[in-house]
Amino acid sequence: MAKTTTDHDEIRRWAESHGGKSAVVRSTHDEAHGNGKKSRKTGVGLLRLMFPKARQSDHGELEEIDWNEFFQQFEDSKLALLYEEDSNFNKLIGRDTAEKREHGDHKAARH
């Protein structure tokens, strides 16, 4: 069964125990940094957790970033992590969506 958390230590522990690393989608990271300067509007780009050693895993469009940068954007975007303890399944969702799902609205999503 999937769990949801916003706890940085729990997220990092879970990801690293599965060989995961903090990352962004490269094209959005490049846009966010244009000319070496971060844009306050775009942050670091679209966040992801990547699992480089996982079979059938395609990370060609992802760029590893440090955890501090990851969690700064995670907080700025008000995200939560939906994950399964015993697999690599994970999804970054809005905290508003996470709250609705906790109250039984399993079709909740950001629009």
C-alpha positions as CSV (number, residue, x, y, z in Angstrom):
1,M,0.0,0.0,0.0
2,A,1.3,3.5,-0.9
3,K,2.3,5.9,1.8
4,T,2.5,9.7,1.6
5,T,5.1,11.9,3.3
6,T,6.6,15.4,3.3
7,D,9.4,14.5,5.8
8,H,12.7,15.2,4.1
9,D,14.6,12.6,6.1
10,E,12.1,9.9,5.3
11,I,12.1,10.7,1.6
12,R,15.9,10.7,1.4
13,R,16.2,7.5,3.4
14,W,13.6,5.7,1.3
15,A,15.1,6.9,-2.0
16,E,18.7,6.1,-1.1
17,S,17.7,2.6,0.3
18,H,16.4,1.9,-3.3
19,G,19.4,3.4,-5.0
20,G,17.6,6.7,-5.8
21,K,18.9,10.1,-6.3
22,S,17.4,13.6,-6.4
23,A,17.0,15.0,-9.9
24,V,15.3,17.4,-12.2
25,V,14.1,17.1,-15.8
26,R,17.2,18.5,-17.7
27,S,15.2,20.7,-20.2
28,T,13.4,22.4,-17.3
29,H,16.6,22.7,-15.2
30,D,18.3,24.5,-18.1
31,E,15.5,26.9,-18.5
32,A,15.3,27.6,-14.8
33,H,19.0,28.4,-14.7
34,G,19.3,30.4,-18.0
35,N,22.7,32.2,-18.1
36,G,23.7,30.7,-14.8
37,K,21.1,32.5,-12.8
38,K,18.2,30.8,-11.2
39,S,14.8,32.3,-11.8
40,R,12.7,32.7,-8.7
41,K,9.6,31.9,-10.8
42,T,10.7,28.5,-12.1
43,G,13.0,27.3,-9.3
44,V,15.3,24.4,-10.3
45,G,12.8,22.7,-12.7
46,L,10.6,19.7,-12.6
47,L,11.6,17.4,-9.7
48,R,12.0,13.7,-10.0
49,L,13.6,10.8,-8.1
50,M,15.8,8.7,-10.4
51,F,17.0,5.2,-9.9
52,P,20.0,4.8,-12.2
53,K,20.6,1.1,-11.4
54,A,16.9,0.0,-11.8
55,R,16.3,-2.2,-14.8
56,Q,14.3,-0.6,-17.7
57,S,15.0,2.8,-16.2
58,D,15.5,5.7,-18.6
59,H,17.2,8.7,-17.1
60,G,18.5,10.3,-20.2
61,E,16.4,13.4,-19.6
62,L,17.2,13.7,-15.9
63,E,20.0,15.6,-14.2
64,E,21.1,14.8,-10.7
65,I,20.9,17.7,-8.2
66,D,21.9,17.9,-4.6
67,W,19.3,17.1,-1.9
68,N,19.3,20.7,-0.5
69,E,18.3,22.1,-3.9
70,F,15.7,19.3,-4.3
71,F,14.1,20.0,-1.0
72,Q,14.1,23.8,-1.4
73,Q,12.0,23.3,-4.6
74,F,10.0,20.6,-2.9
75,E,8.9,23.1,-0.2
76,D,8.5,26.0,-2.6
77,S,6.1,23.8,-4.7
78,K,4.3,22.5,-1.7
79,L,4.8,18.8,-2.7
80,A,4.4,15.5,-1.0
81,L,5.8,12.1,-2.0
82,L,3.5,9.2,-2.6
83,Y,5.6,6.0,-2.5
84,E,5.6,2.2,-1.9
85,E,8.0,1.1,0.8
86,D,9.0,-2.1,-1.0
87,S,9.3,-0.9,-4.6
88,N,10.6,2.1,-6.6
89,F,7.1,3.3,-7.2
90,N,6.9,7.0,-6.4
91,K,5.1,10.1,-7.5
92,L,5.5,13.7,-6.4
93,I,2.1,15.2,-5.8
94,G,0.7,18.5,-4.5
95,R,0.1,18.6,-0.7
96,D,-3.5,19.7,-1.5
97,T,-3.9,16.5,-3.5
98,A,-2.3,14.4,-0.7
99,E,-4.7,15.9,1.9
100,K,-7.8,15.1,-0.3
101,R,-6.6,11.5,-0.8
102,E,-6.1,11.1,3.0
103,H,-9.8,12.0,3.3
104,G,-10.9,9.4,0.8
105,D,-10.9,11.3,-2.5
106,H,-8.7,8.8,-4.4
107,K,-9.3,10.6,-7.7
108,A,-7.9,13.9,-6.4
109,A,-5.3,15.6,-8.6
110,R,-3.9,19.1,-9.3
111,H,-5.5,20.8,-12.3
